[in-house]
Amino acid sequence: MRGMVGLLVVVSLLAGCSLLRDSGAWQDPEARVLDSKLVGLTLEKAFLEVELEVKNPNLYAIRLGALDYQLDLLDAKVLSGQQQQGNRLAAGKTQRLVLPLELEFAELGQFVSNLSQMKSLDYAVAGGMSFDVPAAGPLRIPFQVRGEIPVPQLPRFSLIGIEQKRLSLSGADLLLSLEFDNPNMFDLLVNRLSYSLALNGQPVTRGALPRELSIGADGRSRIDVPVNIAFGRSTLALYESLQRGGNLNYQLDLDTQLGSSLPVFRSFPFATQQTGQVQLSR
């Protein structure tokens, strides 16, 4: 066997890979994509991994050269580069390679003009694995893979109505209707939502939702929050406003922990404040 391998090396020195391939003593190495997946996601970045398998079907070792790549979004070149491998791949062996890719959404805005309005982006990764073949020099095996990454967007919260259930000189019972709008292609989870509300400049309530709220992908969820107000001297003007009815000026502060149905999208704190007018119904 050693003599045969030595003979093959001599032949390769004289004739290169073409003669070896024609004689059946040489087989081209293989490089194929096993998987391309999203491994991390934040509001600022997306992290991808392209997993490849390289195989040496020959009776002698070959050396891995460079793994080159180019990532395109909407036919625009976004990333390119190469990773030097440099290790030997033994005869008949396979090796797994992982190509990590990191995308910053702020930088992608120069390639995609309406990125803030998009729910996802199609991408293509093309490249090649180089092998240093004895006596024949470098040989490059191409690969290509396509996929899709979500573009995360913040949800929208709004106070869509206030219903007056009871009004007396001592206090009032109100029902706040909150609406949550999820523009993403995945479910959002609202955890530990706390809120505070002021009407016509008067703080009237603060509290927290007792349960987690799930908002479906590209959907809306509504929740009614009961509020009890006790009137005092400082809130006499609010009593008069509720008695008159009509529109009320409001300030709504929300503080929550947002998660999602995507395991790679970790939860993060989110706070927002809204002001405007809301119709009081009875």
C-alpha positions, 0 to 999 in steps of 0.5 A, a space after each residue: 500500500 505504501 508503495 502504491 501511494 508513493 507511485 501515485 504521488 510520483 504520477 501526480 508530480 508528472 501529470 497532475 490531477 487530470 491523469 489521476 482522475 482519469 485513472 480513478 486514483 484521484 477523486 475531487 474532494 467534496 464541500 457541501 452545506 449541511 445547514 444555514 441558520 439564525 443563531 442569534 437576534 437582537 434589535 441591532 444585529 442578526 447572527 448566522 451560521 453556515 455549516 459545511 462538511 468537507 470530505 476527502 475521498 482519496 487514499 492520502 491526506 490533502 490540506 485545506 486552504 481558504 474558505 471564501 464567502 460572499 453574502 448578498 441581500 437583494 442582489 447587493 453584496 453586503 459581506 465578503 471575506 475568507 477564513 484560512 484553514 491550513 489543517 490536513 484532512 486525512 484520507 477518507 475523512 470528513 470535517 465540519 466547518 462553521 462559517 459565522 456571519 454577523 449583520 448589523 441592521 443599521 449598516 444594512 440600511 445603506 443597501 435596503 432603503 425601506 428596511 424599517 418597513 420590512 418583516 424579513 430579508 432574503 439572503 444568499 451566501 456563496 463561496 468556495 472551499 480551497 484544497 491544496 492538492 499534491 503536485 496539482 496546486 489549489 482546487 476550489 469547490 464552490 457552495 451556495 445557500 439561501 435563507 431568510 432572516 427576520 427584521 425585528 420591530 418594536 411593538 406599538 402600544 396604545 390606549 384606544 378607549 376609556 369606559 366609565 362604569 361608575 361615577 360618584 363624589 367619592 370615586 369612579 370605576 373606569 375600564 381602560 382598553 389597551 391595544 398591542 400591535 405586533 408588526 413582526 413575523 414572530 409572536 411577541 411575549 409581554 412580561 411583567 407589564 407595569 403601567 401608570 396613567 394620568 388624565 387631564 394632568 392628574 395621576 389616576 392609577 398605576 399597576 401591573 398586569 397579572 399575567 404574560 400577554 402573547 401577541 401573535 405574529 403580525 397581529 393585535 391583542 387587546 386587554 381591558 384593565 379595571 381602574 378604581 379612582 378615589 376623589 379628593 380635593 386635588 382631583 375635584 377637577 377630574 371628577 368634573 371632567 368625567 361628569 362632563 364626558 367627551 375627550 380626555 387628555 392622557 399620558 400613559 407610561 408602560 414598562 415591560 420585558 419583551 420576549 418572543 417565540 424565537 429561541 434566538 431572540 432573547 428578552 429585553 426591557 422596553 419602556 414607552 410613553 404616550 400622550 394624546 386624547 381619548 374618548 370617554 364612553 359610558 
